[in-house]
Amino acid sequence: MIRLAVDAMGGDHAPIEMVKGVNLAIEKFDDIEIHLFGDENEINKYLTPSPRVKIFHTTHVLDMGVEDPIKELRSNPEYSMFKAIKHVKDGNADAVLTSGPTQGAVVGGTLILRRIKGMKRVAICPFIPDFEGRMRILLDSGANVEFRPEHLLDFAVVASIISKSYFKVENPKVGLVNIGAEPGKGRAEDIEAYELLKNNPQINFYGNVEPKEMLTSDVDVLVTDGFTGNILMKSYEGAVKAFSDAIKKEVYSSFKAKMGGLLMKNAFKNIKRKANPDVVGGAIIVGIEGILVKAHGSSDAFAFSNGIRLARELAKEDIMSKVRVAIEALHNE
Amino acid sequence: MIRLAVDAMGGDHAPIEMVKGVNLAIEKFDDIEIHLFGDENEINKYLTPSPRVKIFHTTHVLDMGVEDPIKELRSNPEYSMFKAIKHVKDGNADAVLTSGPTQGAVVGGTLILRRIKGMKRVAICPFIPDFEGRMRILLDSGANVEFRPEHLLDFAVVASIISKSYFKVENPKVGLVNIGAEPGKGRAEDIEAYELLKNNPQINFYGNVEPKEMLTSDVDVLVTDGFTGNILMKSYEGAVKAFSDAIKKEVYSSFKAKMGGLLMKNAFKNIKRKANPDVVGGAIIVGIEGILVKAHGSSDAFAFSNGIRLARELAKEDIMSKVRVAIEALHNE
């Protein structure tokens, strides 16, 4: 049985969507047991009782706009998110899932679970779907704003393991996000990272990848610093959103376009389905001693149940042991 | 009469599209005189003779993939692009336009025209159209990969002048590209730049702008370093391209969607027209002692003629004098 610690209170639609997501997951996967952290009364309103769900009552919820999660962690450890993370630390669960604030999850992961020996930085690692439904791993997407080239090598090694174990890619190609395809492009750190990635036997290095080729190039993993990764991801999301809004506006501007829009409804649905980040369920916080999945703050029950699936599969694949071995090998070379 | 130096040989479709663009512009604007740099025989194949067009024969073309433009500039100054830039330096033209390689234009601008006194960095400054046709100025979009906070202040001042003079925005709002909206977000340099921008009386500072809000927020100017600006712009372009391709693919996948696509043809055309970067004509290389417009490498005659229009209007507005005054005021504060 896989034991998953789940924060019922984090997220814009908590606890209702989180608990409904748990209901969905419990029905779907008979090999999981869920330890649900949050307000017992609230949880019981929506929970379908199951012998595989246990509630751990907590009194505090980490605000989605929390400014100083380190202070919160130190002053009051009764937060549902931190208690759930602690549950993994204490060996009572195999993985943890939260929809709470990202920086809270990064802080909780780093200070409670601690960094993996040898890794200097923690990274946020989302899966970016293209319009064909193919996933690419991007990291760091925002845990650290400052970086050193060797951090990107650590990230590349961990993400390659995730790609192999979770996406079953045999020899995942790693690309370095850069402003030009040729070697020698980018900042001093990028040029140094290029050499590190190229020369490391644990990595199948593809070379530089420009953001405009991100969704069409044949890479499985994209590494960069947290500032750049965040800019990349949010530019991409912003462009897709603006384009969608423009299409909707045009559709409503004429009868002909409205008819066209109706006929294209399924086509648009197909695109949305393939590129739907809710299918992923969440980003992995990598570099820490435990499996921590951060679901989107706006997750609904469907998205959250996919977050549970992701946490479950990472635990089943025993991803932590593989990561530990690889990082040790990397730093003993 | 406004005198424009034009590189006929730079660009993927040179010289044919460049010369045709000149033909269009000469017909459209009766207050311009064009000094065309390139292979005389080639140019004459496509040029509609006009007393307002003079050809300056050159022997060399800067390759679009040029690796070391500084070396090229030093070893052989007979390149059409560099000769056209030199023409401005010598006081024989009021502005220069090229579709040649961007780094060539940056190098030529910096080494031939020289930086404006007080400005430490040159920036590439494109206009980014949203889907409503509204333009926002983004800089730096790739001239420099390393930066200091004070460079962003210089950029903000220059871009504000362009916004006022060219787009007739009375009090242009300047946003700082960042990974969060709240003050205190980003790298050490961003946090410092935030304070500089906030406290400077020449700037109407809006605050941080996340890339996902870039196209909807009420800013006129977006400043960041060249690495981030380039990532932002190319992520945006890549996402729009991938989304468009996905729609096209879906349209061809079923009869119903094909009919829908036909009915929506005008709607898609409207969107494309509004968000068409060809309408802009080019990016401005700012920070140098002269007006240098870099048209897209893939420019056709229409786009290139808009580049001529942009160069013409910047010259008419006497943008250089305004920039000089503002930069001097900034550094004498």
Interface residues (C-beta under 8 A of the other chain):
Chain A: E67 D130 F131 E132 G142 V145 E146 V177 I179 E182 G186 R187 A188 E210 P211 K212 E213 M214 L215 T216 G226 F227 T228 N230 I231 L232 K234 S235 Y236 E237 G238 A239 V240 K241 A242 F243 S244 D245 A246 I247 K249 E250 V251 S253 S254 K256 A257 M259 G260 G261 L262 L263 M264 K265 N266 A267 F268 N270 I271 K274 A275
Chain B: E67 D130 F131 E132 G142 V145 E146 V177 I179 E182 G186 R187 A188 E210 P211 K212 E213 M214 L215 T216 G226 F227 T228 N230 I231 L232 K234 S235 Y236 E237 G238 A239 V240 K241 A242 F243 S244 D245 A246 I247 K249 E250 V251 S253 S254 K256 A257 M259 G260 G261 L262 L263 M264 K265 N266 A267 F268 N270 I271 K274 A275
